[in-house]
Amino acid sequence: MFCYDQFKRGAPVCYKVFMKLNRLVPILWTNDLDQTIEFYQRLLGFECQNRIESWAVLKKDSVELMLSLPNAHEPVARIQFTGSFYFHPDNVVELWQSLQDKATVVYPLEDFDYGMREFAIRDNNGYILQFGQEI
């Protein structure tokens, strides 16, 4: 059962969700598909699984990303995202050591009170990529 307060007044509206969600694959917009594919391949070890003129699928282990040039259905003034993508690597320290001098660092490797050791970088489009592992 999922409930929410519609319009923040009165009794909550509840409904039952019947479908099963199997996975989520983000589509990242880019103005330079080739450069973005190269970033994810060279720095993070992704492989390009499929590619057409304006779209690509990248995969590394169980993580899948789609990349797309902006399209006519959704005009884009500039590439942006107001969140981050959080990855769970096997060894965050080793990954930090391999990336710290190759990407724009948002924050360096750090231990947090909530029990995670993590860092964040920006990809070539400015998307924030966070990497964390339980301490």
C-alpha positions, -999 to 999 in steps of 0.1 A, spaced: 0 0 0 13 34 -9 -2 66 7 5 102 1 -12 135 12 -26 149 -20 -21 187 -20 -9 186 17 -45 189 31 -70 164 43 -67 127 45 -40 108 27 -48 92 -6 -38 55 -7 -36 30 -35 -21 -5 -40 8 -9 -64 3 -42 -83 33 -42 -107 68 -55 -100 97 -32 -110 126 -52 -122 154 -26 -127 161 10 -133 184 21 -162 191 58 -162 194 76 -196 220 103 -194 218 131 -220 251 143 -235 261 167 -262 291 145 -271 283 108 -273 318 97 -283 335 116 -255 310 103 -229 314 67 -240 352 72 -238 350 86 -203 330 57 -189 351 31 -208 385 45 -199 379 57 -164 353 32 -151 357 1 -173 323 1 -189 318 -16 -222 296 -3 -250 269 -30 -255 250 -12 -283 253 20 -303 234 39 -329 239 74 -342 224 92 -312 222 66 -284 243 40 -267 241 14 -239 270 9 -215 275 -19 -190 299 -28 -163 291 -58 -141 254 -53 -130 254 -16 -138 238 -4 -170 236 32 -183 221 45 -215 235 76 -231 216 98 -256 219 130 -275 191 154 -267 161 148 -290 134 168 -306 107 155 -282 124 172 -252 143 204 -260 174 209 -238 190 242 -232 220 226 -214 228 192 -200 220 190 -163 208 168 -135 199 178 -100 210 147 -82 238 121 -83 244 85 -92 256 63 -64 277 33 -72 287 5 -48 321 -8 -59 339 -38 -42 369 -17 -32 362 21 -29 398 28 -18 413 12 -48 389 29 -71 396 63 -55 433 58 -60 428 51 -97 404 80 -103 416 109 -80 439 124 -106 419 115 -137 385 132 -130 371 164 -114 367 156 -77 335 168 -60 348 155 -26 377 132 -18 376 98 -1 360 102 33 345 82 62 310 93 71 291 89 104 264 69 86 289 41 81 300 47 45 335 54 30 329 73 -2 340 99 -27 325 117 -56 337 129 -91 321 146 -120 319 129 -154 326 148 -186 290 162 -187 291 174 -151 270 146 -137 280 137 -101 291 101 -96 294 90 -60 311 58 -50 306 42 -16 313 11 5 303 2 40 330 7 66 
